[in-house]
Amino acid sequence: MNDLNKTLALATSGLRAQSARLRLVSENLANSDTPGYQRKIASFAQEMMNTQAVGEVRQGPVRLDQTTLPKVYDPSHPMADEKGYYDGSNVNLMVEIADAREAQRSYEANLKLFEQSRKMSASLLDILRR
Amino acid sequence: MDIASNLAARAYASAKPATKAEDTSNPVAKAAGEFARLVENGEKTATSALVGGADPHALVQALAQTELAVETAVTVRNKVVEAYQEILRMPV
C-alpha cells in the first residue's frame, strides 16, 4: 500500500507543478501588450529531503526571458522616446499556446497515473472481498 | 534522601512503558497507527482547504489516500468478522 500511496503523492506533485506552469503562461498572455514586459519561464526542480531526492517535482525559480524587447513605433504613446519608439513585450503568442498545450498534456498524464494507482489499489482490495 | 531519589528513579522507570505512545513491535498496532495518521491528515487537509489554506491538489491527494486507508481497514475487518462467524457456525 505504501508504494501506491507514494504514487498518489508523486502524481499530485506533478499536477501542482504543471498548474503553476499554466499560471505563468496565463500571466504572460495577460501581459502580452504590457510595455517592457519580459516573458516568464517556468522551471522545475527535484524535491529534496535531507539532500536526497524523494522523486517529487516542485516549481523551481521563475526565470525571465532575456531576448531583446521589440521596439514599437507609436509617437502618441506616453512611454515613447524622442524617436517615437517604446519597448514592447517579448511574449510570443504561438510559443505560449504551445507551452500551455504541453502543460495540459503533462497534467493529463499525471491525472491518468493518479487514476491508475487508485484502480490498482481498489482491485487489490477486491481480492480480499471474495 | 539518596534512597528516596533512588526509589523515585526506579518508580519512574517502571512507569515509563505505560506512557509510551504506541507499541512499534506489534504490526497490528503499527498499521492502526498508520491508518489513524492518514485519516487525521485527510481531515486536516480538508479543513484547511475549506478555509482556503491548502490547494485542491493536496485535498484530492489526501482524500484519495484516506479513502484507500478506510477501504483497506473495512475490508480487513469484514474478513476478520467473516472468519469469526465461520467459527461460530462450526458444529461442536
Backbone of each chain as ProteinMPNN parsed JSONL, in Angstrom:
{"seq_chain_A": "MNDLNKTLALATSGLRAQSARLRLVSENLANSDTPGYQRKIASFAQEMMNTQAVGEVRQGPVRLDQTTLPKVYDPSHPMADEKGYYDGSNVNLMVEIADAREAQRSYEANLKLFEQSRKMSASLLDILRR", "coords_chain_A": {"N_chain_A": [[0.824, -1.204, 0.0], [2.052, 1.108, 0.59], [3.626, 1.915, -1.551], [1.715, 2.519, -3.499], [0.395, 4.599, -2.266], [2.458, 6.416, -2.268], [2.751, 6.813, -4.982], [0.432, 8.252, -5.483], [1.084, 10.624, -4.147], [3.28, 11.484, -5.65], [2.152, 11.858, -8.206], [0.443, 13.906, -7.566], [2.242, 15.955, -6.97], [3.257, 16.402, -9.508], [0.946, 17.328, -10.801], [0.571, 19.706, -9.429], [2.871, 21.135, -10.113], [2.54, 21.412, -12.866], [0.231, 22.951, -12.967], [1.157, 25.292, -11.866], [2.878, 26.044, -13.856], [1.082, 26.534, -15.925], [-0.123, 28.738, -14.85], [1.886, 30.638, -15.067], [2.056, 30.829, -17.844], [-0.395, 31.944, -18.354], [-0.077, 34.395, -17.073], [1.845, 35.505, -18.775], [0.375, 35.668, -21.166], [-1.615, 37.442, -20.417], [-0.126, 39.715, -20.105], [0.749, 40.354, -22.606], [0.624, 42.674, -24.035], [1.785, 44.523, -22.452], [3.978, 47.205, -21.987], [7.495, 46.772, -21.987], [7.452, 44.304, -20.726], [8.897, 41.261, -19.68], [8.872, 37.937, -20.75], [7.859, 35.256, -18.622], [9.477, 32.274, -17.58], [8.782, 28.995, -16.753], [10.368, 26.829, -14.407], [11.528, 23.623, -13.373], [12.264, 21.594, -10.527], [13.876, 18.99, -8.609], [12.303, 17.615, -5.767], [13.804, 17.855, -2.647], [14.832, 16.015, 0.216], [16.552, 16.162, 3.093], [18.996, 16.367, 1.611], [18.522, 14.406, -0.267], [16.983, 13.116, -3.143], [13.481, 12.801, -3.369], [11.864, 12.085, -5.381], [9.64, 13.566, -6.013], [8.377, 16.43, -7.814], [9.012, 19.918, -7.952], [8.192, 23.403, -8.213], [10.668, 25.333, -9.692], [12.875, 28.231, -9.43], [11.479, 31.162, -10.948], [12.266, 32.202, -14.19], [13.301, 34.956, -16.261], [12.665, 35.75, -19.622], [15.361, 36.623, -21.624], [15.527, 37.7, -24.141], [15.782, 40.391, -26.51], [13.644, 43.216, -26.15], [10.997, 44.032, -28.385], [10.964, 46.927, -30.488], [8.415, 49.263, -30.573], [6.652, 51.316, -32.746], [5.128, 54.215, -31.927], [4.304, 57.253, -31.676], [2.47, 58.634, -30.135], [2.317, 57.365, -27.762], [2.62, 57.417, -24.215], [5.04, 56.46, -23.136], [6.865, 56.648, -25.121], [10.031, 57.254, -26.743], [12.172, 59.998, -27.929], [12.286, 59.44, -30.616], [9.938, 58.221, -31.118], [9.582, 55.578, -30.454], [8.769, 52.761, -28.339], [9.458, 50.268, -25.759], [8.188, 47.078, -26.365], [6.545, 43.995, -25.324], [8.232, 40.833, -24.93], [6.629, 38.626, -25.444], [5.599, 35.785, -27.14], [2.853, 34.767, -28.805], [2.376, 32.315, -30.078], [4.33, 30.63, -28.997], [3.51, 30.635, -26.35], [1.025, 29.387, -26.523], [1.808, 26.836, -27.321], [3.264, 26.107, -25.071], [1.265, 26.089, -23.141], [-0.311, 24.004, -24.083], [1.449, 21.912, -23.768], [1.694, 21.861, -20.996], [-0.894, 21.089, -20.417], [-1.039, 18.501, -21.511], [0.866, 17.18, -19.954], [-0.288, 17.42, -17.467], [-2.57, 15.876, -17.848], [-1.36, 13.381, -18.149], [-0.325, 12.962, -15.588], [-2.713, 12.91, -14.174], [-3.871, 10.59, -15.198], [-2.133, 8.701, -14.192], [-2.622, 8.959, -11.496], [-5.288, 8.081, -11.402], [-4.87, 5.469, -12.245], [-3.327, 4.34, -10.196], [-5.154, 4.412, -8.165], [-7.084, 2.682, -9.157], [-5.625, 0.318, -9.226], [-5.124, -0.168, -6.507], [-7.729, -0.479, -5.648], [-8.528, -2.794, -7.018], [-6.815, -4.554, -5.878], [-7.783, -4.703, -3.295], [-10.185, -5.844, -3.876], [-9.66, -8.514, -4.168], [-9.588, -9.463, -1.579], [-12.22, -9.34, -0.895], [-13.664, -11.42, -1.968]], "CA_chain_A": [[0.0, 0.0, 0.0], [2.886, 2.299, 0.733], [4.063, 2.354, -2.882], [0.582, 3.144, -4.197], [0.191, 5.896, -1.619], [3.527, 7.293, -2.718], [2.43, 7.19, -6.356], [-0.557, 9.33, -5.403], [1.775, 11.862, -3.761], [4.133, 11.916, -6.771], [1.284, 12.383, -9.258], [-0.067, 15.2, -7.111], [3.284, 16.981, -7.121], [3.289, 16.739, -10.93], [-0.228, 18.161, -11.101], [0.776, 21.042, -8.861], [3.906, 21.821, -10.896], [2.011, 21.8, -14.175], [-0.727, 24.054, -12.842], [1.955, 26.508, -11.656], [3.383, 26.42, -15.177], [-0.025, 27.129, -16.676], [-0.358, 30.072, -14.295], [2.879, 31.541, -15.662], [1.644, 31.05, -19.235], [-1.524, 32.872, -18.323], [0.482, 35.722, -16.775], [2.477, 36.006, -19.993], [-0.652, 36.035, -22.139], [-2.314, 38.639, -19.948], [0.763, 40.859, -20.216], [1.383, 40.358, -23.925], [0.651, 44.042, -24.559], [2.35, 45.425, -21.461], [5.291, 47.698, -22.418], [8.639, 46.41, -21.154], [7.249, 43.037, -20.004], [9.704, 40.121, -20.121], [8.053, 36.743, -20.508], [8.349, 34.41, -17.537], [9.675, 30.885, -17.973], [8.688, 28.094, -15.601], [11.424, 25.828, -14.298], [11.178, 22.564, -12.432], [13.393, 21.046, -9.77], [13.523, 17.819, -7.813], [12.071, 17.857, -4.341], [14.87, 17.242, -1.857], [14.613, 15.882, 1.656], [17.853, 15.819, 3.68], [19.924, 16.277, 0.482], [18.257, 13.235, -1.088], [15.791, 13.331, -3.963], [12.395, 11.904, -2.987], [11.111, 11.733, -6.584], [8.612, 14.553, -6.325], [8.831, 17.599, -8.558], [8.47, 21.169, -7.417], [8.464, 24.513, -9.103], [11.935, 25.996, -9.422], [12.788, 29.689, -9.538], [10.948, 31.668, -12.215], [13.278, 32.956, -14.93], [12.757, 35.918, -17.222], [13.213, 35.619, -20.968], [16.276, 37.755, -21.796], [15.603, 38.194, -25.515], [15.578, 41.849, -26.528], [12.255, 43.63, -26.322], [10.805, 44.669, -29.693], [10.644, 48.369, -30.481], [7.118, 49.526, -31.202], [6.574, 52.727, -33.157], [3.858, 54.863, -31.586], [4.716, 58.545, -31.09], [1.486, 59.179, -29.195], [2.372, 56.601, -26.52], [3.29, 58.213, -23.172], [6.385, 55.979, -22.819], [7.688, 56.692, -26.326], [11.194, 58.143, -26.658], [12.08, 61.141, -28.836], [12.085, 58.989, -31.991], [8.588, 57.667, -31.241], [9.561, 54.133, -30.196], [8.808, 52.304, -26.939], [9.712, 48.825, -25.632], [7.014, 46.215, -26.213], [6.867, 42.806, -24.519], [8.766, 39.772, -25.8], [5.744, 37.459, -25.4], [5.203, 35.269, -28.443], [1.607, 34.045, -28.534], [2.486, 30.93, -30.547], [5.117, 29.879, -28.009], [2.695, 30.483, -25.135], [0.0, 28.361, -26.764], [2.479, 25.539, -27.298], [3.619, 25.821, -23.685], [0.026, 25.753, -22.438], [-0.724, 22.676, -24.511], [2.377, 20.956, -23.151], [1.299, 21.757, -19.589], [-2.136, 20.32, -20.358], [-0.746, 17.083, -21.754], [1.578, 16.662, -18.796], [-1.282, 17.337, -16.401], [-3.402, 14.707, -18.122], [-0.582, 12.18, -17.877], [-0.28, 12.775, -14.143], [-4.062, 12.517, -13.736], [-4.046, 9.185, -15.569], [-1.353, 7.906, -13.248], [-3.378, 9.019, -10.239], [-6.425, 7.182, -11.584], [-4.442, 4.08, -12.339], [-2.9, 3.808, -8.901], [-6.374, 4.175, -7.386], [-7.717, 1.47, -9.674], [-4.826, -0.836, -8.824], [-5.348, -0.476, -5.094], [-9.107, -0.964, -5.486], [-8.637, -4.189, -7.436], [-6.099, -5.369, -4.896], [-8.691, -4.942, -2.165], [-11.268, -6.706, -4.341], [-9.276, -9.912, -3.95], [-9.941, -9.829, -0.206], [-13.671, -9.342, -0.688], [-14.324, -12.635, -2.448]], "C_chain_A": [[0.861, 1.258, 0.0], [3.303, 2.841, -0.627], [2.927, 3.068, -3.615], [0.276, 4.511, -3.601], [1.217, 6.909, -2.104], [3.269, 7.755, -4.152], [1.414, 8.322, -6.38], [0.139, 10.658, -5.093], [2.609, 12.4, -4.916], [3.278, 12.533, -7.875], [0.749, 13.754, -8.851], [0.981, 16.292, -7.255], [3.413, 17.392, -8.586], [2.137, 17.645, -11.327], [0.007, 19.593, -10.631], [1.792, 21.825, -9.701], [3.344, 22.286, -12.234], [0.995, 22.929, -14.062], [0.009, 25.366, -12.57], [2.492, 27.012, -12.995], [2.287, 27.096, -16.003], [-0.326, 28.533, -16.163], [0.619, 31.07, -14.9], [2.531, 31.854, -17.111], [0.528, 32.079, -19.285], [-1.068, 34.292, -17.987], [1.104, 36.335, -18.023], [1.437, 36.484, -20.998], [-1.345, 37.326, -21.725], [-1.463, 39.878, -20.156], [1.368, 41.005, -21.601], [1.441, 41.76, -24.518], [1.23, 45.031, -23.566], [3.722, 45.904, -21.921], [6.381, 47.268, -21.446], [8.495, 45.101, -20.412], [8.146, 41.951, -20.582], [8.95, 38.85, -19.788], [8.702, 35.858, -19.457], [8.434, 32.971, -18.006], [9.625, 30.026, -16.715], [9.884, 27.162, -15.586], [11.028, 24.828, -13.221], [12.422, 22.045, -11.746], [12.915, 19.84, -8.988], [13.304, 18.23, -6.367], [13.15, 17.126, -3.549], [14.434, 17.118, -0.399], [15.91, 15.363, 2.249], [18.868, 15.493, 2.581], [19.715, 15.009, -0.339], [16.961, 13.461, -1.86], [14.715, 12.326, -3.555], [11.524, 11.552, -4.188], [10.052, 12.742, -6.95], [9.22, 15.724, -7.093], [8.258, 18.831, -7.868], [8.852, 22.282, -8.373], [9.777, 25.168, -8.711], [11.773, 27.503, -9.515], [12.299, 30.122, -10.922], [12.029, 32.49, -12.901], [12.586, 33.902, -15.912], [13.451, 35.727, -18.561], [14.068, 36.849, -21.276], [16.382, 38.23, -23.243], [15.215, 39.671, -25.546], [14.11, 42.169, -26.801], [12.1, 44.314, -27.677], [10.461, 46.153, -29.531], [9.324, 48.576, -31.215], [7.042, 51.019, -31.514], [5.195, 53.277, -32.842], [4.175, 56.189, -30.902], [3.724, 59.081, -30.064], [1.527, 58.448, -27.854], [3.111, 57.401, -25.451], [4.701, 57.752, -22.861], [7.316, 56.06, -24.028], [8.869, 57.642, -26.139], [11.085, 59.216, -27.748], [11.899, 60.723, -30.288], [10.714, 58.359, -32.187], [8.508, 56.177, -30.997], [9.449, 53.859, -28.707], [9.009, 50.789, -26.924], [8.401, 48.068, -25.501], [7.346, 45.061, -25.269], [7.378, 41.721, -25.448], [7.942, 38.488, -25.692], [5.371, 37.068, -26.818], [3.983, 34.374, -28.237], [1.703, 32.576, -28.94], [3.223, 30.074, -29.537], [4.288, 29.633, -26.751], [1.627, 29.409, -25.317], [0.615, 26.976, -26.722], [2.815, 25.131, -25.867], [2.379, 25.403, -22.888], [-0.431, 24.35, -22.799], [0.156, 21.598, -23.881], [2.022, 20.753, -21.681], [0.04, 20.913, -19.46], [-1.884, 18.831, -20.527], [-0.072, 16.46, -20.542], [0.624, 16.481, -17.611], [-2.151, 16.104, -16.588], [-2.663, 13.415, -17.814], [-0.538, 11.906, -16.381], [-1.636, 12.346, -13.6], [-4.309, 11.041, -14.01], [-3.335, 8.288, -14.571], [-2.058, 7.837, -11.903], [-4.533, 8.027, -10.287], [-5.98, 5.729, -11.534], [-4.023, 3.531, -10.989], [-4.115, 3.586, -8.0], [-7.053, 2.882, -7.824], [-6.968, 0.23, -9.2], [-5.072, -1.189, -7.366], [-6.763, -0.999, -4.869], [-9.205, -2.427, -5.906], [-7.847, -5.104, -6.52], [-7.004, -5.695, -3.715], [-9.846, -5.844, -2.566], [-10.939, -8.178, -4.13], [-9.725, -10.37, -2.57], [-11.437, -9.998, -0.043], [-14.317, -10.646, -1.092], [-14.328, -13.7, -1.356]], "O_chain_A": [[0.471, 2.31, -0.506], [3.334, 4.052, -0.844], [3.142, 4.089, -4.269], [-0.056, 5.457, -4.315], [0.911, 8.081, -2.322], [3.521, 8.907, -4.506], [1.517, 9.241, -7.192], [-0.171, 11.686, -5.694], [2.653, 13.608, -5.149], [3.614, 13.586, -8.417], [0.618, 14.652, -9.683], [0.659, 17.423, -7.619], [3.647, 18.561, -8.891], [2.311, 18.6, -12.084], [-0.311, 20.557, -11.328], [1.609, 23.013, -9.968], [3.624, 23.396, -12.686], [0.902, 23.772, -14.954], [-0.446, 26.431, -12.986], [2.557, 28.215, -13.247], [2.528, 28.092, -16.687], [-0.73, 29.41, -16.926], [0.25, 32.202, -15.212], [2.685, 32.988, -17.563], [0.509, 32.963, -20.141], [-1.587, 35.267, -18.53], [0.923, 37.52, -18.303], [1.579, 37.546, -21.604], [-1.628, 38.19, -22.554], [-1.993, 40.97, -20.361], [2.376, 41.69, -21.772], [2.237, 42.007, -25.424], [1.181, 46.24, -23.792], [4.572, 45.067, -22.225], [6.22, 47.383, -20.231], [9.318, 44.793, -19.551], [8.174, 41.731, -21.792], [8.445, 38.695, -18.676], [9.924, 35.724, -19.403], [7.568, 32.498, -18.743], [10.328, 30.289, -15.74], [10.363, 26.749, -16.642], [10.292, 25.149, -12.288], [13.51, 22.056, -12.322], [11.722, 19.676, -8.733], [14.017, 19.072, -5.821], [13.384, 15.935, -3.751], [13.76, 17.995, 0.143], [16.329, 14.246, 1.944], [19.523, 14.452, 2.627], [20.629, 14.574, -1.039], [15.969, 13.936, -1.307], [14.998, 11.136, -3.412], [10.554, 10.808, -4.049], [9.605, 12.773, -8.097], [10.425, 15.971, -7.025], [7.175, 18.795, -7.283], [9.721, 22.119, -9.229], [9.985, 25.518, -7.549], [10.656, 28.0, -9.664], [12.661, 29.524, -11.935], [12.637, 33.366, -12.286], [11.451, 33.677, -16.33], [14.669, 35.564, -18.625], [13.583, 37.978, -21.205], [17.228, 39.068, -23.554], [14.428, 40.14, -24.723], [13.436, 41.488, -27.574], [12.966, 45.088, -28.082], [9.779, 46.566, -28.593], [9.149, 48.116, -32.344], [7.326, 51.866, -30.667], [4.203, 52.846, -33.43], [4.299, 56.239, -29.678], [4.092, 59.892, -29.215], [0.853, 58.856, -26.908], [4.138, 58.01, -25.752], [5.504, 58.546, -22.371], [8.449, 55.583, -23.96], [8.757, 58.678, -25.484], [10.054, 59.339, -28.408], [11.428, 61.509, -31.11], [10.359, 57.998, -33.309], [7.486, 55.558, -31.292], [9.968, 54.623, -27.893], [8.771, 50.108, -27.922], [7.59, 48.375, -24.628], [8.309, 45.135, -24.506], [7.009, 41.682, -26.622], [8.481, 37.391, -25.832], [4.893, 37.89, -27.6], [4.072, 33.342, -27.572], [1.185, 31.698, -28.25], [2.819, 28.949, -29.245], [4.353, 28.556, -26.158], [1.351, 28.626, -24.407], [0.033, 26.047, -26.161], [2.673, 23.967, -25.492], [2.435, 24.486, -22.068], [-0.882, 23.594, -21.939], [-0.318, 20.524, -23.51], [2.042, 19.631, -21.176], [-0.096, 20.123, -18.526], [-2.431, 18.004, -19.797], [-0.402, 15.341, -20.149], [0.723, 15.512, -16.858], [-2.439, 15.378, -15.636], [-3.246, 12.467, -17.287], [-0.694, 10.764, -15.947], [-1.716, 11.527, -12.685], [-4.875, 10.327, -13.182], [-3.858, 7.253, -14.158], [-2.086, 6.792, -11.254], [-4.741, 7.243, -9.361], [-6.6, 4.883, -10.89], [-4.325, 2.383, -10.664], [-4.112, 2.68, -7.167], [-7.529, 2.097, -7.004], [-7.574, -0.773, -8.823], [-5.211, -2.362, -7.02], [-6.984, -1.855, -4.012], [-9.877, -3.219, -5.246], [-8.16, -6.288, -6.393], [-6.996, -6.813, -3.201], [-10.426, -6.529, -1.724], [-11.837, -8.997, -3.936], [-10.181, -11.5, -2.394], [-11.886, -10.719, 0.848], [-15.407, -10.965, -0.617], [-14.841, -14.799, -1.567]]}, "seq_chain_B": "MDIASNLAARAYASAKPATKAEDTSNPVAKAAGEFARLVENGEKTATSALVGGADPHALVQALAQTELAVETAVTVRNKVVEAYQEILRMPV", "coords_chain_B": {"N_chain_B": [[17.641, 10.598, 51.915], [19.082, 9.999, 49.576], [18.195, 7.424, 49.173], [15.52, 7.86, 48.782], [15.469, 9.31, 46.384], [16.506, 7.408, 44.708], [14.539, 5.459, 44.81], [12.481, 6.9, 43.627], [13.499, 7.196, 41.059], [13.465, 4.56, 40.229], [10.747, 3.974, 40.302], [9.871, 5.719, 38.377], [11.097, 4.646, 36.114], [9.763, 2.22, 35.963], [7.239, 3.073, 35.4], [7.429, 4.046, 32.91], [6.889, 2.402, 30.493], [4.105, 2.47, 30.441], [3.41, 4.971, 29.64], [4.197, 5.116, 27.082], [3.876, 5.99, 23.629], [3.001, 4.344, 21.409], [3.036, 0.864, 20.667], [5.655, -0.234, 18.855], [6.52, -2.688, 18.058], [4.457, -4.383, 17.576], [2.789, -5.416, 14.75], [0.102, -5.005, 14.086], [-0.679, -2.888, 15.704], [0.982, -1.008, 14.649], [0.007, -0.752, 12.026], [-2.527, 0.217, 12.625], [-1.86, 2.647, 13.77], [-0.733, 3.942, 11.565], [-2.96, 4.066, 9.914], [-4.637, 5.743, 11.444], [-3.113, 8.041, 11.338], [-3.189, 8.692, 8.592], [-5.931, 9.176, 8.182], [-6.308, 11.309, 9.886], [-4.663, 13.19, 8.695], [-6.056, 13.535, 6.283], [-8.426, 14.71, 7.206], [-7.436, 17.059, 8.299], [-6.352, 18.322, 6.048], [-8.658, 18.652, 4.518], [-10.1, 20.429, 6.091], [-8.408, 22.693, 6.082], [-8.423, 23.236, 3.372], [-11.004, 24.047, 2.956], [-11.094, 26.446, 4.311], [-9.425, 27.836, 2.761], [-6.697, 27.404, 2.92], [-5.148, 25.146, 1.941], [-4.202, 23.831, -1.289], [-6.315, 22.625, -4.023], [-5.183, 20.312, -5.117], [-3.712, 19.106, -3.073], [-5.826, 18.514, -1.429], [-7.322, 16.646, -2.933], [-5.428, 14.613, -3.099], [-5.042, 13.92, -0.38], [-7.611, 13.073, 0.303], [-7.956, 10.893, -1.411], [-5.991, 9.198, -0.44], [-6.957, 8.8, 2.126], [-9.371, 7.532, 1.559], [-8.426, 5.176, 0.456], [-7.122, 4.086, 2.702], [-9.272, 3.755, 4.495], [-10.892, 1.979, 3.075], [-9.198, -0.239, 3.017], [-9.033, -0.832, 5.775], [-11.715, -1.419, 6.36], [-12.193, -3.607, 4.703], [-10.419, -5.515, 5.722], [-11.449, -5.757, 8.297], [-14.0, -6.804, 7.712], [-13.244, -9.262, 6.721], [-12.145, -10.437, 8.987], [-14.378, -10.555, 10.696], [-15.975, -12.246, 9.217], [-14.497, -14.618, 9.312], [-14.681, -15.123, 12.027], [-17.437, -15.593, 12.298], [-17.644, -17.837, 10.801], [-16.318, -19.652, 12.419], [-18.097, -19.667, 14.54], [-20.286, -20.963, 13.43], [-19.491, -23.517, 13.354], [-20.12, -26.955, 13.792], [-20.318, -28.432, 16.984]], "CA_chain_B": [[17.495, 11.439, 50.723], [19.598, 9.253, 48.438], [17.322, 6.268, 48.954], [14.254, 8.363, 48.248], [15.62, 9.658, 44.961], [16.7, 6.135, 44.026], [13.205, 4.852, 44.69], [11.72, 7.68, 42.656], [14.009, 6.878, 39.73], [13.015, 3.217, 39.864], [9.305, 4.064, 40.036], [9.726, 6.4, 37.083], [11.476, 3.714, 35.054], [8.73, 1.186, 35.806], [6.021, 3.694, 34.862], [7.699, 4.519, 31.554], [6.178, 1.723, 29.4], [2.683, 2.791, 30.418], [3.192, 6.261, 28.984], [4.712, 5.047, 25.719], [2.808, 6.387, 22.716], [2.421, 3.172, 20.759], [3.953, -0.261, 20.618], [6.071, -0.342, 17.461], [6.878, -4.06, 17.707], [3.248, -5.071, 17.148], [2.439, -4.92, 13.407], [-1.292, -4.537, 14.03], [-0.699, -1.548, 16.295], [1.659, -0.13, 13.7], [-0.934, -0.481, 10.927], [-3.6, 1.076, 13.145], [-1.303, 3.992, 13.922], [-0.598, 4.5, 10.22], [-4.326, 4.36, 9.466], [-5.119, 6.932, 12.159], [-2.355, 9.197, 10.855], [-3.69, 9.047, 7.256], [-7.273, 9.764, 8.282], [-6.166, 12.624, 10.516], [-4.108, 14.081, 7.67], [-7.133, 13.856, 5.357], [-9.348, 15.663, 7.832], [-6.763, 18.355, 8.46], [-6.25, 18.969, 4.741], [-9.998, 19.07, 4.079], [-10.462, 21.642, 6.834], [-7.642, 23.858, 5.634], [-8.823, 23.573, 2.003], [-12.277, 24.766, 3.011], [-10.864, 27.83, 4.735], [-8.558, 28.481, 1.787], [-5.267, 27.235, 3.221], [-4.471, 24.158, 1.093], [-4.682, 23.871, -2.675], [-7.175, 21.477, -4.304], [-4.41, 19.104, -5.391], [-3.433, 18.471, -1.786], [-7.102, 17.986, -0.915], [-7.645, 15.423, -3.671], [-4.467, 13.575, -2.719], [-5.298, 13.472, 0.989], [-8.877, 12.336, 0.34], [-7.753, 9.596, -2.064], [-5.23, 8.344, 0.475], [-7.846, 8.427, 3.23], [-10.316, 6.553, 1.03], [-7.679, 3.923, 0.334], [-6.872, 3.546, 4.039], [-10.536, 3.318, 5.092], [-11.311, 0.763, 2.362], [-8.362, -1.334, 3.499], [-9.421, -1.182, 7.146], [-13.051, -2.034, 6.343], [-12.092, -4.938, 4.089], [-9.761, -6.419, 6.668], [-12.399, -6.016, 9.386], [-15.02, -7.716, 7.204], [-12.646, -10.599, 6.624], [-11.997, -10.97, 10.348], [-15.721, -10.881, 11.199], [-16.412, -13.418, 8.463], [-13.805, -15.78, 9.878], [-15.252, -15.359, 13.357], [-18.757, -16.202, 12.133], [-17.399, -19.197, 10.289], [-16.004, -20.474, 13.59], [-19.318, -19.802, 15.343], [-21.19, -21.908, 12.776], [-18.897, -24.851, 13.356], [-20.825, -27.879, 14.687], [-19.446, -28.92, 18.062]], "C_chain_B": [[17.895, 10.655, 49.477], [18.673, 8.08, 48.089], [16.011, 6.716, 48.3], [14.361, 8.669, 46.756], [15.814, 8.399, 44.127], [15.354, 5.46, 43.77], [12.382, 5.57, 43.62], [12.152, 7.347, 41.239], [13.5, 5.52, 39.282], [11.52, 3.237, 39.508], [9.049, 4.714, 38.681], [10.017, 5.443, 35.937], [10.401, 2.659, 34.848], [7.449, 1.769, 35.207], [6.179, 4.08, 33.403], [6.924, 3.768, 30.464], [4.707, 2.096, 29.318], [2.41, 4.087, 29.666], [3.693, 6.271, 27.552], [3.577, 5.267, 24.717], [2.175, 5.171, 22.037], [3.483, 2.092, 20.626], [4.365, -0.49, 19.165], [6.4, -1.779, 17.072], [5.663, -4.825, 17.194], [2.816, -4.546, 15.776], [1.012, -4.401, 13.312], [-1.388, -3.12, 14.584], [-0.066, -0.548, 15.342], [0.707, 0.265, 12.564], [-2.048, 0.445, 11.394], [-3.11, 2.506, 13.307], [-1.186, 4.699, 12.588], [-1.966, 4.93, 9.674], [-4.836, 5.646, 10.109], [-4.411, 8.181, 11.643], [-2.894, 9.67, 9.499], [-5.045, 9.735, 7.341], [-7.194, 11.165, 8.873], [-5.637, 13.641, 9.508], [-5.18, 14.507, 6.676], [-8.081, 14.891, 5.929], [-8.728, 17.04, 7.927], [-6.7, 19.1, 7.121], [-7.607, 19.454, 4.254], [-10.401, 20.356, 4.789], [-9.724, 22.849, 6.3], [-7.976, 24.227, 4.195], [-10.121, 24.375, 2.013], [-12.088, 26.209, 3.454], [-9.836, 28.518, 3.844], [-7.084, 28.299, 2.02], [-4.551, 26.318, 2.248], [-5.02, 24.24, -0.327], [-5.471, 22.594, -2.97], [-6.407, 20.197, -4.598], [-4.127, 18.347, -4.095], [-4.693, 17.848, -1.217], [-7.433, 16.662, -1.595], [-6.717, 14.291, -3.251], [-4.792, 13.024, -1.336], [-6.578, 12.653, 1.048], [-8.73, 10.965, -0.311], [-6.997, 8.654, -1.141], [-6.099, 7.896, 1.649], [-8.833, 7.359, 2.786], [-9.676, 5.172, 0.956], [-7.508, 3.28, 1.707], [-8.159, 3.006, 4.655], [-11.021, 2.036, 4.417], [-10.521, -0.436, 2.855], [-8.824, -1.788, 4.875], [-10.76, -1.917, 7.153], [-12.978, -3.446, 5.77], [-11.472, -5.938, 5.044], [-10.718, -6.757, 7.81], [-13.477, -7.0, 8.94], [-14.495, -9.137, 7.141], [-12.555, -11.231, 8.001], [-13.348, -11.394, 10.903], [-16.243, -12.141, 10.52], [-15.786, -14.687, 9.038], [-14.383, -16.132, 11.242], [-16.608, -16.048, 13.242], [-18.64, -17.628, 11.617], [-17.115, -20.142, 11.46], [-17.261, -20.711, 14.427], [-20.252, -20.84, 14.757], [-20.697, -23.35, 12.832], [-19.685, -25.782, 14.29], [-19.891, -28.461, 15.731], [-19.857, -30.336, 18.445]], "O_chain_B": [[17.183, 10.633, 48.473], [18.407, 7.782, 46.924], [15.476, 6.06, 47.407], [13.473, 8.336, 45.971], [15.352, 8.32, 42.988], [15.075, 4.966, 42.677], [11.687, 4.943, 42.821], [11.328, 7.226, 40.332], [13.147, 5.33, 38.118], [11.09, 2.604, 38.545], [8.147, 4.322, 37.941], [9.307, 5.414, 34.932], [10.141, 2.242, 33.719], [6.667, 1.052, 34.584], [5.201, 4.402, 32.729], [6.349, 4.411, 29.586], [4.117, 2.045, 28.239], [1.323, 4.285, 29.123], [3.629, 7.297, 26.875], [2.458, 4.795, 24.922], [0.958, 4.991, 22.085], [4.672, 2.379, 20.49], [3.545, -0.888, 18.338], [6.546, -2.074, 15.886], [5.81, -5.803, 16.46], [2.508, -3.362, 15.642], [0.734, -3.472, 12.554], [-2.074, -2.264, 14.026], [-0.504, 0.598, 15.233], [0.607, 1.434, 12.19], [-2.467, 1.344, 10.665], [-3.836, 3.459, 13.024], [-1.489, 5.886, 12.469], [-2.112, 5.99, 9.065], [-5.388, 6.519, 9.439], [-5.019, 9.245, 11.524], [-3.043, 10.87, 9.266], [-5.289, 10.738, 6.671], [-7.895, 12.082, 8.444], [-6.085, 14.786, 9.461], [-5.234, 15.666, 6.265], [-8.491, 15.826, 5.242], [-9.38, 18.054, 7.677], [-6.947, 20.303, 7.042], [-7.714, 20.524, 3.655], [-10.97, 21.261, 4.179], [-10.319, 23.905, 6.086], [-7.838, 25.388, 3.811], [-10.318, 25.268, 1.189], [-12.828, 27.095, 3.028], [-9.419, 29.642, 4.124], [-6.277, 28.975, 1.381], [-3.467, 26.653, 1.77], [-6.156, 24.663, -0.542], [-5.325, 21.596, -2.264], [-6.919, 19.104, -4.356], [-4.277, 17.127, -4.02], [-4.645, 16.786, -0.597], [-7.777, 15.682, -0.935], [-7.152, 13.155, -3.068], [-4.817, 11.809, -1.137], [-6.639, 11.651, 1.76], [-9.304, 9.986, 0.166], [-7.309, 7.466, -1.06], [-5.995, 6.76, 2.112], [-9.107, 6.406, 3.516], [-10.269, 4.159, 1.326], [-7.721, 2.078, 1.865], [-8.157, 1.936, 5.264], [-11.5, 1.118, 5.083], [-11.078, -1.51, 3.085], [-8.988, -2.984, 5.118], [-10.926, -2.912, 7.859], [-13.615, -4.367, 6.281], [-11.94, -7.07, 5.165], [-10.79, -7.907, 8.243], [-13.833, -7.916, 9.681], [-15.202, -10.093, 7.462], [-12.85, -12.414, 8.17], [-13.468, -12.459, 11.509], [-16.869, -12.992, 11.154], [-16.464, -15.698, 9.226], [-14.552, -17.307, 11.567], [-16.901, -16.978, 13.994], [-19.437, -18.501, 11.958], [-17.6, -21.274, 11.495], [-17.471, -21.803, 14.955], [-20.946, -21.533, 15.502], [-21.391, -24.277, 12.414], [-19.9, -25.444, 15.453], [-18.8, -28.928, 15.406], [-19.251, -30.935, 19.335]]}, "name": "protein", "num_of_chains": 2, "seq": "MNDLNKTLALATSGLRAQSARLRLVSENLANSDTPGYQRKIASFAQEMMNTQAVGEVRQGPVRLDQTTLPKVYDPSHPMADEKGYYDGSNVNLMVEIADAREAQRSYEANLKLFEQSRKMSASLLDILRRMDIASNLAARAYASAKPATKAEDTSNPVAKAAGEFARLVENGEKTATSALVGGADPHALVQALAQTELAVETAVTVRNKVVEAYQEILRMPV"}
